[in-house]
């Protein structure tokens, strides 16, 4: 596989990265990395323990003060070097993502471009962390406000974006002057380890970045957040896990930024450009093999165009080439594991039992690899079980609507509020509907909205805080007020 991919996985670090050194885990345990397209083991890496998490926190604590005192311009230039390092190694990193995650290589290459851009954007933001100065209304003193780094940050990242979900957190954290401890996902740890190696070569000082994969996530996290130096937790993952991490973080009153699950409505009005709506639906649903928190989860289509939209979307989904992500014609790779296949299949079966009709797909093809057919379901009820949770797979349930107010109520009838999509030729209506959808991000006549220059995050149980934009770097800062006379 390494020959076919054009790189050698044997060259990727397989140890923990603590204090600028590659070390074996204290337990001797190993994590098997599986290619979900072939079900073959492609690597085996060291598994960290709670003791290793503590050692990483100690290393970060040791590096914290010096890194925080490093001039912003110096930190900025190092982040710019990190951007260049990822850009220069984009092809090999894309191959690595496809090998351990399975996503089509074009998507993997797009992820690296997106991931690198966070370093370029935050290199610019690093020298623009501004404070203020004013006079107290009484005239008694001056009011100085500035934004020092928060301190050591624990980061927990998901498997669906092995590079971008690290850099979206890491770049602003480093720019603000924080040292970090990263727990990458056990399913896709190789990309994280290689990025750590590249960033060190780009000039990040030893101890500022520490990477400790583990098989015991709960024990690892409890040990890390209990460390006296840790002041913040940044997490991307499921809402269920996020709730647990919030409860644990509360014991030490840690600052938290959490990007959690989604249940995105995709609304198509009768006046929409159907070609554009179907194209946008395919982007919002199927990019990165439909395993994204921003994926369209529920399609609300006005009844006047419902049948035509379903027909066109069904044809587009049926034309998707499913297979190994290294095949250049493949646009949908495998799901991450068998559990994902079982969950998707269960949701489809429940929808059919509740009256939905399978337009295309509806099953796993079987054989080797964790694949599921791109699926369109028509006649779905707005309160069906499949509309109540994140599908995280290539399934598009379509719901017909006539009354806009009823549709909005159904779209908002969820604890999630990450993103929504609206297609209409009437911009005023699009903006009005966008304001009524309870989500942190809305795409109007667009199937993709993520950008390092935009604030990424959700409402309700889809998260706390924002990543990206100017807001992103301030999440990793404190606000300090100094009263002064002169």
C-alpha positions as CSV (number, residue, x, y, z in Angstrom):
1,X,0.0,0.0,0.0
2,X,2.8,2.4,0.8
3,X,4.2,1.9,-2.8
4,X,0.8,2.5,-4.4
5,X,0.4,5.6,-2.3
6,X,3.8,7.0,-3.3
7,X,5.2,7.2,0.2
8,X,6.5,5.0,2.9
9,X,4.4,4.7,6.1
10,X,7.5,3.3,7.7
11,X,9.0,6.8,7.7
12,X,6.2,8.2,9.8
13,X,6.9,8.6,13.5
14,X,5.3,5.9,15.6
15,X,6.1,7.2,19.1
16,X,4.8,9.8,21.5
17,X,6.1,13.3,21.0
18,X,6.8,14.8,24.4
19,X,9.2,17.7,25.2
20,X,10.5,17.8,21.7
21,X,11.5,14.1,21.8
22,X,10.0,10.9,20.4
23,X,9.5,8.5,23.2
24,X,7.8,5.1,23.8
25,X,4.6,5.0,25.9
26,X,5.2,4.0,29.5
27,X,2.9,0.9,29.2
28,X,4.3,-0.6,26.0
29,X,0.8,-0.8,24.6
30,X,0.4,-0.3,20.8
31,X,-2.4,1.1,18.7
32,X,-3.2,-0.7,15.4
33,X,-3.9,1.7,12.6
34,X,-6.4,0.2,10.1
35,X,-7.0,1.3,6.5
36,X,-10.9,1.3,6.3
37,X,-10.9,0.6,2.6
38,X,-9.0,-2.6,2.9
39,X,-9.4,-3.5,6.6
40,X,-5.6,-4.1,6.7
41,X,-3.3,-2.9,9.4
42,X,-1.0,-0.3,8.0
43,X,0.9,0.8,11.1
44,X,1.3,0.3,14.8
45,X,2.0,3.2,17.1
46,X,2.8,3.8,20.8
47,X,-0.2,4.2,23.1
48,X,0.2,6.8,25.8
49,X,-1.1,6.4,29.3
50,X,-2.3,8.9,32.0
51,X,1.4,9.0,33.1
52,X,2.4,10.0,29.6
53,X,-0.3,12.7,29.5
54,X,1.1,14.1,32.8
55,X,4.6,14.1,31.3
56,X,3.3,15.9,28.3
57,X,1.7,18.5,30.5
58,X,4.9,18.9,32.4
59,X,6.8,19.5,29.2
60,X,4.2,22.0,28.0
61,X,4.4,23.8,31.4
62,X,8.2,24.0,31.2
63,X,7.9,25.6,27.7
64,X,5.0,27.9,28.4
65,X,6.6,30.9,29.9
66,X,9.4,31.2,27.3
67,X,7.0,30.8,24.4
68,X,4.5,33.3,25.9
69,X,7.4,35.8,26.2
70,X,8.5,35.3,22.6
71,X,7.8,38.4,20.5
72,X,4.6,38.2,18.5
73,X,6.5,38.8,15.3
74,X,8.8,35.8,16.0
75,X,5.8,33.6,16.7
76,X,4.1,34.9,13.6
77,X,7.1,34.0,11.4
78,X,7.2,30.5,12.9
79,X,3.5,30.0,12.1
80,X,4.2,31.2,8.5
81,X,7.0,28.6,8.3
82,X,4.4,26.0,9.5
83,X,2.1,27.0,6.7
84,X,4.9,26.6,4.2
85,X,5.9,23.2,5.7
86,X,2.4,21.8,5.3
87,X,2.1,23.2,1.8
88,X,5.5,21.8,0.7
89,X,4.5,18.3,2.0
90,X,0.8,18.5,0.8
91,X,1.0,15.5,-1.5
92,X,2.5,13.1,1.0
93,X,0.2,14.3,3.8
94,X,-2.8,13.8,1.5
95,X,-1.7,10.3,0.8
96,X,-1.3,9.7,4.5
97,X,-4.8,10.9,5.2
98,X,-6.3,8.6,2.5
99,X,-4.3,5.7,3.9
100,X,-5.5,5.9,7.4
101,X,-8.9,7.6,7.0
102,X,-10.0,6.4,3.5
103,X,-11.3,9.7,2.2
104,X,-10.8,10.3,-1.6
105,X,-7.4,11.7,-2.3
106,X,-8.8,14.9,-3.8
107,X,-10.7,15.6,-0.6
108,X,-7.6,14.8,1.4
109,X,-5.5,17.2,-0.6
110,X,-8.2,19.8,-0.1
111,X,-8.0,19.2,3.6
112,X,-4.3,19.9,3.7
113,X,-4.7,23.1,1.8
114,X,-7.4,24.1,4.3
115,X,-5.3,22.9,7.3
116,X,-2.2,24.9,6.2
117,X,-4.3,28.1,5.7
118,X,-4.9,28.3,9.4
119,X,-1.2,28.8,10.0
120,X,-1.1,31.6,7.4
121,X,-4.2,33.3,8.7
122,X,-3.1,33.1,12.4
123,X,0.4,34.2,11.5
124,X,-1.3,37.5,10.5
125,X,-3.6,37.5,13.6
126,X,-0.7,36.9,16.0
127,X,0.7,40.4,15.5
128,X,-2.8,41.9,15.8
129,X,-3.8,40.8,19.3
130,X,-4.9,44.2,20.4
131,X,-5.5,45.8,23.8
132,X,-7.2,49.1,24.8
133,X,-6.5,52.1,27.0
134,X,-9.1,54.5,28.4
135,X,-9.8,56.8,31.3
136,X,-12.1,55.8,34.1
137,X,-15.3,57.9,34.1
138,X,-14.3,59.3,37.5
139,X,-10.9,60.3,36.2
140,X,-9.3,58.5,39.0
141,X,-7.2,56.1,36.9
142,X,-6.4,54.8,33.5
143,X,-8.0,51.5,32.3
144,X,-5.5,49.3,30.4
145,X,-6.8,46.0,28.9
146,X,-4.6,43.4,27.3
147,X,-4.8,39.8,26.3
148,X,-2.2,37.4,27.6
149,X,-2.1,33.7,26.7
150,X,-4.4,31.5,28.7
151,X,-1.7,28.9,29.5
152,X,-1.3,25.2,28.7
153,X,-4.1,24.0,26.4
154,X,-5.3,20.3,26.1
155,X,-6.6,19.6,22.7
156,X,-8.7,16.6,21.6
157,X,-9.3,16.1,17.9
158,X,-11.5,13.9,15.8
159,X,-10.8,11.3,13.1
160,X,-12.8,12.8,10.3
161,X,-10.3,15.7,9.6
162,X,-6.9,14.3,10.9
163,X,-5.0,17.5,9.8
164,X,-7.5,20.4,9.7
165,X,-9.0,19.8,13.2
166,X,-5.6,20.0,14.7
167,X,-4.4,23.1,12.8
168,X,-7.7,25.0,13.4
169,X,-6.9,24.8,17.1
170,X,-3.2,24.7,17.1
171,X,-2.4,27.7,15.0
172,X,-4.3,30.3,17.1
173,X,-3.2,28.6,20.3
174,X,0.5,28.9,19.3
175,X,0.0,32.4,17.9
176,X,-1.5,33.6,21.2
177,X,1.5,32.2,23.1
178,X,0.3,28.9,24.5
179,X,1.9,25.5,24.8
180,X,-0.3,22.5,24.0
181,X,-0.9,18.8,24.6
182,X,-2.7,17.0,21.8
183,X,-4.6,13.8,22.0
184,X,-5.2,12.7,18.4
185,X,-7.8,10.1,17.5
186,X,-6.8,6.5,17.7
187,X,-8.3,5.8,14.3
188,X,-6.1,8.4,12.5
189,X,-3.1,9.2,14.6
190,X,-0.4,9.1,11.9
191,X,-1.3,12.4,10.3
192,X,-1.0,14.2,13.7
193,X,2.4,12.7,14.4
194,X,3.7,13.7,11.0
195,X,2.4,17.2,11.4
196,X,4.1,17.4,14.8
197,X,7.4,16.4,13.1
198,X,7.0,19.0,10.3
199,X,6.1,21.8,12.7
200,X,9.1,21.1,14.8
201,X,11.3,21.3,11.7
202,X,9.5,24.6,10.9
203,X,10.8,26.1,14.2
204,X,8.3,25.5,16.9
205,X,10.4,25.1,20.1
206,X,10.6,21.8,21.9
207,X,7.9,21.3,24.5
208,X,5.5,23.8,22.9
209,X,3.7,21.0,21.0
210,X,3.2,17.6,22.6
211,X,1.3,14.7,21.0
212,X,0.1,11.7,23.0
213,X,-2.2,9.2,21.3
214,X,-3.9,6.7,23.7
215,X,-6.2,3.8,23.9
216,X,-7.6,5.0,27.3
217,X,-9.2,8.3,26.5
218,X,-11.0,8.8,29.8
219,X,-8.0,8.2,32.0
220,X,-5.8,10.3,29.7
221,X,-8.2,13.2,29.9
222,X,-8.8,13.0,33.6
223,X,-5.0,13.1,34.2
224,X,-4.4,15.9,31.8
225,X,-7.1,18.3,33.1
226,X,-6.1,17.6,36.6
227,X,-2.6,18.9,36.0
228,X,-2.0,22.3,37.7
229,X,-0.6,23.9,34.5
230,X,-3.6,23.1,32.3
231,X,-5.9,26.1,31.9
232,X,-8.0,25.3,28.8
233,X,-9.6,22.4,26.9
234,X,-10.3,22.6,23.2
235,X,-12.4,19.7,21.8
236,X,-14.0,18.7,18.5
237,X,-16.2,15.6,18.6
238,X,-19.6,14.3,19.5
239,X,-22.0,16.2,21.8
240,X,-22.2,13.1,24.1
241,X,-18.4,13.1,24.7
242,X,-18.4,16.9,24.9
243,X,-20.9,16.9,27.8
244,X,-18.6,14.5,29.7
245,X,-15.6,16.7,29.1
246,X,-17.4,19.8,30.2
247,X,-18.4,18.1,33.5
248,X,-14.8,17.1,34.1
249,X,-13.4,20.5,33.1
250,X,-15.8,22.2,35.5
251,X,-14.1,20.8,38.5
252,X,-11.1,23.0,37.8
253,X,-13.1,25.8,36.2
254,X,-11.1,25.4,32.9
255,X,-11.8,27.5,29.9
256,X,-13.4,25.4,27.1
257,X,-14.0,25.7,23.4
258,X,-16.1,22.9,22.0
259,X,-17.2,22.1,18.5
260,X,-19.7,19.4,18.8
261,X,-22.3,17.5,16.7
262,X,-24.6,18.8,14.0
263,X,-28.0,18.1,12.5
264,X,-28.0,20.5,9.6
265,X,-31.2,21.4,7.7
266,X,-30.9,21.9,4.0
267,X,-33.8,24.0,2.8
268,X,-34.8,24.3,-0.9
269,X,-37.6,26.7,-1.9
270,X,-39.6,26.4,-5.1
271,X,-37.9,29.3,-6.7
272,X,-34.4,27.9,-6.3
273,X,-32.1,27.1,-9.2
274,X,-32.5,23.3,-9.1
275,X,-29.2,22.6,-10.8
276,X,-27.4,24.8,-8.2
277,X,-29.4,23.2,-5.4
278,X,-28.6,19.7,-6.3
279,X,-24.9,20.6,-6.8
280,X,-24.9,22.3,-3.4
281,X,-26.7,19.3,-1.8
282,X,-24.0,17.0,-3.1
283,X,-21.3,19.2,-1.7
284,X,-23.0,19.7,1.6
285,X,-23.9,16.0,1.9
286,X,-21.0,14.1,0.2
287,X,-17.7,15.9,0.6
288,X,-15.2,14.0,2.7
289,X,-17.4,10.8,2.2
290,X,-20.3,12.4,4.1
291,X,-18.4,12.1,7.4
292,X,-18.4,15.8,8.5
293,X,-20.2,17.7,11.3
294,X,-21.3,20.2,8.7
295,X,-22.9,17.6,6.4
296,X,-26.6,18.3,5.4
297,X,-28.6,15.9,7.6
298,X,-32.2,16.8,6.7
299,X,-33.4,18.0,3.4
300,X,-36.6,20.2,3.5
301,X,-37.9,20.7,0.0
302,X,-40.9,22.8,-1.0
303,X,-43.6,20.5,-2.4
304,X,-43.8,22.2,-5.8
305,X,-40.3,21.0,-6.7
306,X,-40.0,18.0,-4.3
307,X,-40.4,15.2,-6.9
308,X,-38.0,16.8,-9.4
309,X,-35.4,17.5,-6.7
310,X,-35.6,13.9,-5.4
311,X,-35.2,12.6,-8.9
312,X,-32.2,14.8,-9.6
313,X,-30.6,14.2,-6.3
314,X,-31.2,10.4,-6.6
315,X,-29.5,10.4,-10.0
316,X,-26.5,12.4,-8.7
317,X,-26.1,10.1,-5.7
318,X,-26.4,6.9,-7.8
319,X,-23.6,8.3,-10.0
320,X,-21.2,8.6,-7.1
321,X,-18.2,6.2,-7.4
322,X,-17.6,4.4,-4.1
323,X,-14.3,2.7,-3.4
324,X,-10.7,3.1,-2.3
325,X,-9.8,6.8,-2.0
326,X,-6.6,6.2,-3.9
327,X,-8.6,5.4,-7.1
328,X,-8.8,8.8,-8.9
329,X,-12.4,8.2,-10.0
330,X,-13.7,7.6,-6.5
331,X,-15.6,10.4,-4.8
332,X,-16.9,8.5,-1.8
333,X,-14.5,6.4,0.3
334,X,-15.2,4.0,3.2
335,X,-16.8,4.8,6.5
336,X,-14.4,4.8,9.4
337,X,-15.3,1.4,10.8
338,X,-17.9,-1.4,11.0
339,X,-19.7,0.4,13.8
340,X,-20.4,3.3,11.6
341,X,-21.9,1.0,8.9
342,X,-24.1,-0.6,11.5
343,X,-25.3,2.8,12.8
344,X,-26.1,4.1,9.3
345,X,-27.9,0.9,8.3
346,X,-30.0,1.0,11.5
347,X,-31.1,4.6,10.8
348,X,-32.1,3.7,7.2
349,X,-34.0,0.7,8.3
350,X,-35.9,2.7,10.9
351,X,-36.8,5.3,8.3
352,X,-38.1,2.7,5.9
353,X,-40.1,1.2,8.8
354,X,-41.6,4.6,9.4
355,X,-42.8,4.9,5.8
356,X,-39.8,6.3,3.9
357,X,-39.0,5.1,0.3
358,X,-35.5,4.3,-0.8
359,X,-34.8,6.2,-4.1
360,X,-31.3,4.9,-4.5
361,X,-28.8,3.0,-2.4
362,X,-29.9,1.8,1.0
363,X,-27.4,-0.9,1.9
364,X,-23.8,-1.8,2.5
365,X,-22.3,-3.6,-0.6
366,X,-20.5,-6.1,1.7
367,X,-17.1,-7.5,0.9
368,X,-13.9,-5.9,2.1
369,X,-13.9,-2.4,3.4
370,X,-16.4,-0.4,5.4
371,X,-18.5,1.0,2.5
372,X,-22.1,2.2,2.3
373,X,-24.0,3.1,-0.8
374,X,-25.0,6.7,-1.3
375,X,-28.6,6.8,-0.4
376,X,-31.7,9.0,-0.9
377,X,-34.8,8.5,1.1
378,X,-38.1,10.2,0.1
379,X,-41.3,10.5,2.0
380,X,-39.5,11.0,5.3
381,X,-41.5,12.4,8.2
382,X,-40.1,15.6,9.9
383,X,-40.0,13.8,13.2
384,X,-38.7,10.4,12.0
385,X,-35.9,8.9,14.1
386,X,-33.4,9.5,11.2
387,X,-34.0,13.3,11.5
388,X,-33.2,13.3,15.3
389,X,-29.5,12.4,15.2
390,X,-26.4,13.0,13.2
391,X,-26.2,10.4,10.4
392,X,-22.5,10.8,9.6
393,X,-22.8,8.8,6.4
394,X,-24.0,9.1,2.8
395,X,-27.7,9.2,3.4
396,X,-30.0,12.1,2.4
397,X,-33.5,12.0,3.9
398,X,-35.9,14.3,2.0
399,X,-38.9,16.0,3.7
400,X,-41.6,17.8,1.7
401,X,-43.0,21.0,3.0
402,X,-45.7,23.6,2.1
403,X,-45.8,25.9,5.1
404,X,-42.6,27.9,5.8
405,X,-43.3,28.5,9.5
406,X,-43.9,24.8,10.1
407,X,-40.7,23.9,8.2
408,X,-38.7,26.3,10.3
409,X,-40.2,24.9,13.5
410,X,-39.2,21.4,12.3
411,X,-35.7,22.6,11.3
412,X,-35.2,24.0,14.7
413,X,-36.6,21.0,16.6
414,X,-33.3,19.7,17.6
415,X,-30.7,20.3,20.4
416,X,-28.1,20.8,17.6
417,X,-27.4,24.1,15.9
418,X,-24.1,24.0,14.0
419,X,-25.0,24.9,10.4
420,X,-27.9,25.2,8.0
421,X,-28.3,25.7,4.2
422,X,-30.9,27.7,2.3
423,X,-31.5,27.7,-1.5
424,X,-33.7,30.3,-3.0
425,X,-33.5,32.9,-5.8
426,X,-34.9,35.5,-3.4
427,X,-32.0,36.9,-1.4
428,X,-34.3,38.8,1.0
429,X,-36.1,35.6,1.8
430,X,-32.9,33.7,2.1
431,X,-31.5,36.2,4.7
432,X,-34.8,36.2,6.5
433,X,-34.9,32.4,6.8
434,X,-31.2,32.3,7.7
435,X,-32.0,34.6,10.7
436,X,-34.7,32.2,11.9
437,X,-32.7,29.0,11.7
438,X,-31.0,28.4,15.1
439,X,-27.5,27.6,13.9
440,X,-24.1,29.2,14.2
441,X,-23.5,29.2,10.5
442,X,-25.7,29.4,7.4
443,X,-24.9,28.9,3.8
444,X,-27.2,30.7,1.3
445,X,-27.0,29.1,-2.1
446,X,-23.7,27.5,-1.0
447,X,-23.0,24.0,0.0
448,X,-19.8,24.8,1.8
449,X,-19.1,27.6,4.3
450,X,-15.9,26.8,6.2
451,X,-13.0,29.3,5.9
452,X,-10.2,30.2,8.3
453,X,-11.2,33.8,8.0
454,X,-14.8,33.0,9.3
455,X,-15.9,32.2,12.8
456,X,-16.7,28.4,12.9
457,X,-19.0,27.2,15.7
458,X,-22.6,26.4,16.7
459,X,-25.5,27.3,18.9
460,X,-27.3,25.2,21.5
461,X,-25.6,21.8,22.0
462,X,-23.4,22.1,18.9
463,X,-20.7,23.9,20.8
464,X,-19.2,26.7,22.8
465,X,-16.9,29.4,21.4
466,X,-15.6,29.9,17.9
467,X,-12.6,28.7,15.8
468,X,-11.2,30.8,13.0
469,X,-11.6,34.5,12.1
470,X,-10.3,37.0,14.6
471,X,-12.5,35.4,17.3
472,X,-10.4,32.2,17.1
473,X,-7.2,33.6,18.5
474,X,-8.8,35.5,21.3
475,X,-10.4,32.2,22.5
476,X,-6.8,31.2,23.6
477,X,-6.3,34.5,25.5
478,X,-7.3,35.9,28.8
479,X,-8.5,39.4,29.3
480,X,-6.6,41.3,32.0
481,X,-7.5,44.8,33.2
482,X,-4.8,47.0,34.8
483,X,-5.8,50.2,36.7
484,X,-2.9,52.7,36.6
485,X,-2.1,56.2,37.5
486,X,0.6,58.4,35.9
